[in-house]
Amino acid sequence: MSSMISPLAHVDPDARIGENVTIHPFAFISKNTVIGDGSTIYPYVSVLNGARIGNNVKIYNGAIIAAEPQDFRWKGEPSECYIGDESIVREHTIINRGLDMNSGATRIGKRVFVMAECHIMHDAVINDRTVLGNGVQVAFDATVGSFTLLSNNAIVNARSHVGDWVLVKGGCRISGNVPPYTVMAHNPTAYCGVNASLMRHGKMIDEETIDDIARCYRHVYESNTSVFNALRRIERDVKPSEQRDQILKFIKSHNMDIVAVNRNMYED
């Protein structure tokens, strides 16, 4: 099918528009943009220079995609912002493009749901099947894992890394690294258990594995010992699995610097 582009929309001749795309009145599509097959651009959306939008994406009224970076280091260099297939971006969300072509770009994965009035800054990465609640803010160079939920008005500060299968509750501020499968809440950030309800959804992770994940985090957060010692206990007490190994790898790769641990504990 051919695309349906309103004559009241501005579409630059340089824009690459796929098949069966719908662009509603008063949308603005800049040069050097790509919109994939089957996508829908609603009224008053701005798709700016450097946007790379996948297939079957929906972008709702007033959203701005690939806005210029809000960073004094940016001097007009070309850069990009990617939105993966089947993602949804709701009203008045702002997503900045990357700082430059060497920075890695801003990347939104596949089947991501970004609710209204979110702000995703330059070079942030949001991985597949993640949900950002209303008013979530993700700062520059931050990473959010797959199957993660950031509840309304959560804030992920610059260069933080939130792992896979995490629930960050509403209004929580993340400054640092959140290991996978956890629930975080409050200010300052506190560990509130494992994200069992999401893991049980659709029986994606079995009960025995969920129990082992909880056992891992009892060592990390509830045993009154250092993270270093907790990892040794996990390796000794919890049988190997994909999830256990992912927890160990995440914590080790971040030099055992994770949020919500007791900083007064020393390595033995």
Secondary structure by P-SEA (a helix, b strand, c coil): cbbbbbccbbbccccccccbbbbcccbbbbccbbbccbbbbccccccccbbbbbcbbbbccccccccccccccccccccbbbbccbbbbccbbbbbcccccccccbbbccbbbbccbbbbcccbbbccbbbbccbbbbcccbbbbcccccccbbbbcccbbbbcbbbbcccccccccccccbbbbcccccccccccccccccccccaaaaaaaaaaaaacccccccaaaaaaaaaccccccaaaaaaaaaaaaacccccccccccccc
